[in-house]
Amino acid sequence: RSGDNQPAGVALAGDYWRPEGRPDPLSEKGRIGIGAPLSRVDGAEKVTGGARFAGEFIFDGMVYAALVYSAIANGRILAIDRREAEAMDGVVLVMTHENAPRLNTPPVFLRSPNGAAGDDHPIMQTDRVHWNGQPVALVLAETQEQADAAAESIRVDYAAEPAMIDFELAKAQARQPDNVLGGPAEITVGDADAAFEAAVHRIDATYTTPRHNHNAIEPHALTLAWVNESEGEGETLRIHDASQCVDLAVASLAEVFGIDAAQIHITSPFVGGGFGGKTLWQHQILAAAAAKLADRPVRLALSRKGVYRVVGGRACTEQRMALGADENGRLQALIHSGVAAMTRHNNLPEPFFQATKCLYAADHIRLSIDVADMHMLANTFMRAPGESVSTFALESALDELADQLSMDPLELRARNEPERDPTSGLAFSSRHLLEAARSGAERFGWSERSATPGRRREGEWQIGLGCATATYPYMRMPGAAARITLTPDGATVGIAAHEMGMGTATVQTQVAAARLGLPVEKVAFHYGDSRLTGSVLAGGSQQTAAIGGAVIAAQRALVAELLALVGQDSPLSGLAPDEIECRNEGLGAIGDGSRFESYRQILARAGRSELSVEADAAGSEELANWSMHSFGTIFCEAGVNGVTGEVRIRRLLGSFDCGRILNPKTATSQFRGGMIMGLGLALMEETLFDPRSGRVMNPSLADYHVPVQMDVPEIEVMWTDIPDPHTPMGAHGIGEIGITGVGAAVANAVYNACGKRVRDLPITLDKLL
Ligand code: MOS
């Protein structure tokens, strides 16, 4: 595949597929604007090893950290014998609750405006143990091997207390949470229970999904030091972290250490994947505390096992779907309720009714989420929290209803396409789900599907087709701001945003270049630094729109400032900012090719070497006025081996409706990556707890399975490319929608193949025999 950035004439066959009638960005010869498949601006640095990740920075005098994890799920530490460890070669410090510096409890995400932390347990401040795997000691040593060996030697005596580690028992004491993502935990429209009882066609089934752990290719790591950056300024906590929230992490750490946020500086230029888990957990806080205590810079790189002990994942759920429909398949009752595991110390009930809020029309709807408190590591965000498992239950149940009605599953969905958001009553800002479903079905060959399961065989293999709807909300959080610095040679755009591998740096270079009328080579996008302006979370698939809004605001401010600089002699003299566009490396009058002045000329005339402006993005009013979501349909062809029960996915296609696609190359990767994670959710991923101790028993990629190359079939991706008129650039985020719908598409294909309905993820072979 070509690695250069010249779209004209470069063959990208198979990279992405364009629906009939849509313009081809490749045909716009020589132009690399929005919509062009620009290759990654950081690609060469990454593949040649030039990119430095958080665990690869070096400070003079740096020591290495290792953590000791608790072996009980609830109770007290009676004694920690650290003498042997302290006497070992190279050991610099053994820190436990007895000698750790005083630390404030970290603010929790969504509960506090400064919250970047997964939970609000005190960190190494008391003898209490809250989950099996909690850090109880930290060792610093001159080498990583010395630190690891010393950590291994530490003996801890506990007084264990009864722990709630069985979801079945915890469910019996389930409670309604205060909120679900800041909204109510129960949503009702009409009387769904009565409507369900009265319906002619009914499906009432329970779907279960297991715990999932984060497995980014780069395990969590950081390198930090307390440094004196300049005379008399006091100490700065300088952190190289792998983060999807540099700004929020600074705010949280300032609270934990009781220092000014200006004394903390986090950079995170390269992140080896972040899916909701690269936030603030105990390891960063403990590393900073130990560095302070030992007066040495520290590197802490969690092992894969360490990530399972201290970084939360997705909670398990048990979901009831009750669908009532009339003879024509129109939904009369839609009930989606159930329980998710949680802890008292975090604020994320896995929001499994999310997809059901907006997908289908029904006169009567009841959605509710209860939580079951457990002694476990706090659960957290994990790619499409809510929608990933929500769509498994909802879209499996719809397939079951279609079967009962002897109706094509796509036809059943089309019949229930809502005119307005069924729970909020708002109009949709942009919804072309049916178009995505139709073009996807055509491309995939959906019409070849047999309505009766078990009809297609190839030797031992039974083959089936399934589909499911994908959805994820559009979001744009407040706080985004951008700085543009213009020089005669180009522009630098700075914003405290993140590149975790999804292509942000590339796409935002394109967006800024298009906005400023500059070639991409003359635009540098700076990000991943808490000292840059604005606060943008790489989460909720909202970064693209949030940055876009800020860049547009800054570009407008730049135009206004430049106009103020032009003199009487300028061809632009007398024009208002609204009459101006950025083009050809300068400003021009809209609709008048003759009135133009280059940036170079404007700056030179004004005697300026550069011009720098900063602007806040406007608030996200669009969300108050519209129901805003991305949509898609996932199609799957699965083979089920009649002898072994093994499932192999043979084909997968995602047809999406996510507004305007800014870069088809990086977008294709995002969609495909999400869909591959969806295959893991469907077929493999499951965190297993020891029922006696609550300890995670499969904390490694050898035991916790994710899809590898041989598990991943041909994946086709396509999209409507219809801009949403109510978002910056007409775009939606696309980071999370790819994983949604895949669980059900696979389950439905498996049912179509062999007639077995699996309602319990993952769909492993034992469930098919
Ligand atoms: Mo995503 S779970 O919002 O990083």
Boltz pocket constraint, residues with backbone or C-beta under 6 A from the ligand:
constraints:
  - pocket:
      binder: B
      contacts: [[A, 244], [A, 274], [A, 275], [A, 276], [A, 277], [A, 381], [A, 382], [A, 383], [A, 384], [A, 385], [A, 538], [A, 539], [A, 540], [A, 541], [A, 736]]
      max_distance: 6.0
